[in-house]
Amino acid sequence: MSYLLLILSILVALFILVLFIFVLGLWMKGVSSMALPGLGLIVSVPLILMLLLFLEISFVLLAAYFVRLIPFARLMFGEIDEIQG
């Protein structure tokens, strides 16, 4: 189960990173706000960047936590002496 959660958190972190790079590129081209027509909102791009950065850091930390749950990683970090089958 921890393998599935690790893979899922890495994929979500990768998707958030791609969104972060895309929004950063838009901001560097001069876009200062984005309209979300389905929601009826106009959101500033720096706010979106800060939210995406916070989400990226959170999911990377979550993935690092899930790595610690894998038995082989626990063996590498010295938390257990041998792999118990």
C-alpha positions as a printed Julia matrix, in Angstrom:
85×3 Matrix{Float64}:
   0.0     0.0     0.0
   2.83    2.4     0.76
   4.24    1.79   -2.73
   0.97    2.92   -4.28
   0.81    6.02   -2.1
   4.44    6.84   -2.91
   3.86    6.54   -6.66
   0.67    8.57   -6.45
   2.28   11.36   -4.44
   5.24   11.52   -6.84
   2.92   11.75   -9.84
   0.88   14.52   -8.2
   4.08   16.39   -7.31
   5.25   16.06  -10.92
   1.93   17.4   -12.22
   2.07   20.35   -9.81
   5.65   21.06  -10.91
   4.56   21.19  -14.57
   1.72   23.57  -13.64
   4.16   25.7   -11.64
   6.55   25.97  -14.6
   3.67   26.81  -16.96
   2.3    29.56  -14.68
   5.81   30.91  -14.07
   6.3    31.14  -17.84
   3.03   33.02  -18.19
   4.05   35.41  -15.43
   7.41   36.07  -17.06
   5.62   36.89  -20.33
   3.73   39.65  -18.51
   0.46   38.03  -17.47
  -0.5    39.59  -14.15
  -3.87   37.91  -13.59
  -5.8    34.95  -14.9
  -9.54   34.68  -15.37
 -11.26   31.45  -14.37
 -14.51   31.77  -16.35
 -16.23   28.68  -14.97
 -15.8    29.96  -11.42
 -16.23   33.65  -12.18
 -12.9    34.55  -10.58
  -9.94   36.69  -11.54
  -6.83   35.49   -9.67
  -3.4    37.1    -9.61
  -0.59   34.98  -11.02
   1.78   35.49   -8.04
  -0.94   34.1    -5.76
  -1.27   31.03   -7.99
   2.52   30.63   -7.95
   2.65   30.76   -4.16
  -0.16   28.22   -3.84
   1.49   25.87   -6.35
   4.84   26.23   -4.56
   3.21   25.38   -1.23
   1.47   22.35   -2.76
   4.71   21.19   -4.42
   6.66   21.36   -1.16
   3.86   19.54    0.66
   3.7    16.68   -1.82
   7.48   16.28   -1.95
   7.56   16.04    1.85
   4.69   13.55    1.73
   6.59   11.44   -0.81
   9.68   11.57    1.41
   7.56   10.33    4.3
   6.22    7.43    2.22
   9.76    6.46    1.21
  10.51    5.95    4.89
   7.66    3.42    5.11
   9.12    1.09    2.45
  11.01   -1.79    4.14
  14.05   -1.55    1.83
  14.38    2.18    2.5
  14.12    1.51    6.23
  16.99   -0.96    5.84
  19.03    1.67    3.99
  18.41    4.27    6.69
  19.36    1.81    9.43
  16.0     1.63   11.15
  15.81   -2.18   10.88
  18.57   -4.76   10.8
  17.29   -7.05    8.05
  14.3    -7.33    5.77
  11.57   -9.28    7.48
   9.54  -11.42    5.08
